[in-house]
Amino acid sequence: MNSTTPIRLLLSVALVAAAITIATVGGHAIPLWIIGIAGKAGVDPELAGRVTAGACVAIAGILLALGRRGRIPAIIAAGGLTFSGIADASALFSLGDDASVGFLRPAIQLLFGTVAFIGLLRGKPDERKLRHPMLAGSGAVASVLVGAAIAANLSVSMPDGFRNQAPGRERDGRFAVHELSAEQWVGQRIEETPLHEHLPAVRALVADQPTLISFYRPNCDSCHDLFDGHFGERLPARVIAIRVPPADGVTMGESDLPSDVYCADCIKLVLPEGPVWLVESPVVIEVVDGVVTCVSTDDYDRCISDAVTQAEALYREQAKEIKAG
């Protein structure tokens, strides 16, 4: 048996084990960077978990079906597993004390991925007769179908912090009400604000560069004016647009406005659906080094201009460091 064959088989087993872990453990078994990308794309975290589990099974099946032809795909899969471990560890570092799990998950990914990657690169392809192409191809197609079926039907339990919903009513039947008074946040770190309690993903998004956060409602004329006039073109600073949903059971009135604001290259998030949200919109919040430095409900240019200046200065400093290194 070729020296790469055991590695390829173990890699397949590891991928199936990962899918089983996601199915049994739930959201805590999913690499955090996948949850982050899903959040930026507006994809439900549970769907991201189902797709991840299905993809693991599909890739494992493909590696087995291809036989010795699977060496190159196995190298790519091992490289992807290594990358996932690095990205997962980086995301956990960004969250710091708020990381829901330790570094065991990224460590396992890095260990398996790196060992498999090196072993597959150093091994030599088996020169014996390869599996018939029709048989290998049929097995690969079947693996993809099985993975798709798993992604479509699997139920993945997600931690409350990953879900974008909250109880709409208190135990006595009254609406749950949450107030977000952004003007009181100036000088506070983002994790000290009520926003972090309801959208913990924001902390990691504002950690690495000057960021502008704006609350908006789709049926708000002023909100559309703000985004069309200030965020219609890409800015040096990161922009996070947070939609304020109506309360549970409340339907927004008809409007001639577009269904959503236009924002070039921004990250769109939504406050948990259900409660009544007492938050002024539109509002612009500037966050630098994780600290709220400016909040405005009328003079938006004040916060936006400073964030742009801070971002440009950061990029110049980074360019100097790269040039010097």
WORA-V95343 format. One line per field, one symbol per residue. psi: psi as a letter, one per 20 degrees, with the letter a starting at -180 (. if undefined). A space follows every 10 residues. Layout:
psi=???
//
This chain:
psi=pqhighgggh ggghgghggh gghghbhiip phhggggggh ikpphgghgg hgghhggggg hghghiciij gghhggghhh hggggghggg hhhhhciipi rajgghgggg gggggggggh hhqqqpjrpr qphggggghg ghggggghgg hhiqpopqqh iiqlqqphqr hjiqpppppn nhiiipiqqh iiqhhhhhmh hhghhjhiqp qpppqqphko ghghgghhhh jhqpqhqqpo oopoqrrpip pqqqqiqqhq qpookrpprp qpqfrponpp pqqpppppkj poipppjgmh hggggggggg ghhghgghhg gghh.
//
